[in-house]
Amino acid sequence: MADLETNIATITLSDLKRDPKAAITAYGDRPVAVLENGRVMFYCLSAAGYEALQDCLDDLELGAIADARANTPVVRVSLDEL
């Protein structure tokens, strides 16, 4: 098992089949690239890692919405008007 330059852990498909839980928990919430014959076949994430990824994607989407609305005119209202 080695790390790629992108800081993604790697594991062989054989190691993953042998002990899937140990293979994933060994890397915490980092993504793990599963290799077969030296080629990446797929990526694995723990549940917490997947949730963190989803949070990042949500933040990016909200940032894009905020950026799109940044140049819209400001409408001032009082609390009574609401």
C-alpha positions as CSV (number, residue, x, y, z in Angstrom):
1,M,0.0,0.0,0.0
2,A,1.4,3.4,-1.0
3,D,0.3,7.0,-1.3
4,L,-0.1,8.7,-4.6
5,E,1.1,12.3,-5.1
6,T,-2.5,13.4,-4.7
7,N,-2.4,12.1,-1.1
8,I,-4.9,9.3,-1.9
9,A,-4.2,6.0,-0.2
10,T,-4.0,3.0,-2.4
11,I,-4.8,-0.7,-1.8
12,T,-4.9,-3.7,-4.0
13,L,-8.2,-5.4,-4.8
14,S,-6.8,-8.6,-3.2
15,D,-6.1,-6.8,0.1
16,L,-9.6,-5.2,0.0
17,K,-11.2,-8.6,-0.6
18,R,-9.1,-10.2,2.2
19,D,-10.2,-7.8,4.9
20,P,-12.5,-4.9,3.7
21,K,-13.1,-3.3,7.1
22,A,-9.4,-3.2,8.0
23,A,-8.6,-1.9,4.6
24,I,-10.9,1.1,4.9
25,T,-10.5,1.9,8.6
26,A,-6.7,2.0,8.2
27,Y,-7.0,5.2,6.3
28,G,-9.7,7.0,8.4
29,D,-11.8,9.3,6.3
30,R,-9.3,9.6,3.4
31,P,-10.3,8.2,0.0
32,V,-8.7,4.9,-0.9
33,A,-8.0,4.0,-4.5
34,V,-8.4,0.3,-5.2
35,L,-5.9,-1.1,-7.7
36,E,-6.0,-4.1,-9.9
37,N,-2.9,-4.9,-11.9
38,G,-1.6,-1.4,-11.0
39,R,-4.6,0.4,-12.4
40,V,-7.2,2.3,-10.3
41,M,-10.5,0.4,-10.6
42,F,-12.6,2.4,-8.1
43,Y,-12.4,4.6,-5.0
44,C,-13.7,3.8,-1.5
45,L,-14.7,6.2,1.2
46,S,-15.8,5.6,4.8
47,A,-19.3,6.8,5.7
48,A,-17.8,9.8,7.5
49,G,-15.5,10.6,4.6
50,Y,-18.5,10.5,2.2
51,E,-20.5,12.8,4.4
52,A,-17.5,15.3,4.5
53,L,-17.3,15.1,0.7
54,Q,-21.1,15.9,0.5
55,D,-20.6,18.8,2.9
56,C,-17.9,20.3,0.7
57,L,-20.0,19.9,-2.4
58,D,-22.9,21.6,-0.7
59,D,-20.7,24.4,0.3
60,L,-19.5,24.8,-3.2
61,E,-23.1,24.9,-4.5
62,L,-24.1,27.5,-1.9
63,G,-21.1,29.6,-2.8
64,A,-22.0,29.5,-6.4
65,I,-25.6,30.6,-5.6
66,A,-24.3,33.4,-3.4
67,D,-21.9,34.6,-6.1
68,A,-24.7,34.6,-8.7
69,R,-26.8,36.7,-6.4
70,A,-24.0,39.1,-5.4
71,N,-24.9,41.7,-8.0
72,T,-28.7,41.8,-7.5
73,P,-30.2,45.0,-6.2
74,V,-30.7,45.3,-2.5
75,V,-34.3,45.7,-1.3
76,R,-34.6,47.3,2.1
77,V,-37.6,46.4,4.2
78,S,-38.4,46.8,7.9
79,L,-39.4,43.9,10.2
80,D,-42.9,45.3,10.3
81,E,-43.2,45.0,6.5
82,L,-42.2,41.4,6.6
